[in-house]
Amino acid sequence: MSEVESASDVSVVSDVTESVVEAIAKVVVGKDVLVRDVLAALLSAGHVLFEDVPGLGKTLLAGSIASCLGLDFARLQFTPDLLPGDITGGYVLNPESGHFELRKGPIFTNVLLADEINRASPKTQSALLQAMQEGTVSIEGSTFTLPRPFFVMATQNPVEYEGTFPLPEAQLDRFIMKCAMGYPSREQEQQVLRNRRARGRDEARVDAVTDAESLERALAATEQVHVSDDLDAYIVDLVAATRSQRGVSVGASPRGSLALLKLARVRAAQAGRAFVIPDDITHFAQSALAHRLVLSPDLWARPGAAARVVEGALQAIAVPVLGDEVVEDAEGGGQGSAGDAPQAGGDTAPSHARPSGERQ
């Protein structure tokens, strides 16, 4: 692949991202960074868990992303009496033909909003595991492939725990990142009211701003983003450091390393770069790693303990300083351009790591 072709592929990711951010900003106010991060999760073939109070626009955000990308969208309200078959579907007898026919459940969509996922039983929650990991569903011995892309946005309320079933570690590990919407600022909330008055209705519609071909090209382009060996080592050391922190029973798994790798590559492409820099990695460190940690009982009940563990890992691991060799390696694979190279000793160190809620 030539350098020009690589730059063109990366520009698809940037173009799609900015088009979606601009369109969603008209209905979801002040969440541009969050929208980019959620899109990064989608383009990484991952899934997102939102832990936040009701009424902040999580459903609106999920539906708006699906509309902007021209994807099918389904919302599923998780309740204690929800069964796995209510998610996956099943075979139903057709009285006219006398044969059993497959009736597909809401999981057969592109974007699935699993609302209040922790209110369903563990058996029902586990119905999503295969779908989230492999993009397939097994129904009565038969395996069916889900539409591509398949993206789950799940929500849970951090305040109400009565009648809920905490997500097991295996389920949490399937989410590439965990984040929060956060309350809007005073001015942003006023803008929400102005937008509502201007619409003249509660429903906020967003038109498609891209097509399936562009989305497929964007998904493929992220695989062309160059990551140096030094940054591979930085990711591994950072994730390994979470396993040795005091008060951590189980640290982040290698799936956490892969999550950081994929998210960092998408963020680089969103910025128009064909190579990753350390800031791409540290930007997602909190949202990609904190929810994967199993803390000891003395830390578990302390608010923000997992975030502090990840912060400790970020402080403990030296950030590699990248120079011209990054672009030389990238150009060797047909990627990057010298004009975009971070220079040795220049501004290549990441910004200070922040919890995901503070980035929004």
Secondary structure, DSSP 8 states (H G I E B T S, - for coil): --HHHHHHHHHHHHHHHHHHHHHHTTTSTT-HHHHHHHHHHHHTT--EEEE--TTSSHHHHHHHHHHHTT--EEEEE--TT--HHHHHEEEEE-TTT-SEEEEE-TTSSSEEEEETGGGS-HHHHGGGHHHHHHSEEEETTEEEE--SS-EEEEEE-SS--TT-----HHHHTT-SEEE------HHHHHHHHHHHHHHTSS-------S-HHHHHHHHHHGGG-B--HHHHHHHHHHHHHHHSSTTEEE---HHHHHHHHHHHHHHHHHTT-SB--HHHHHHTHHHHHGGG-EE-HHHHTSTTHHHHHHHHHHHHS------HHHHHHHHHTT---GGG---TTSS-S------GGGG-
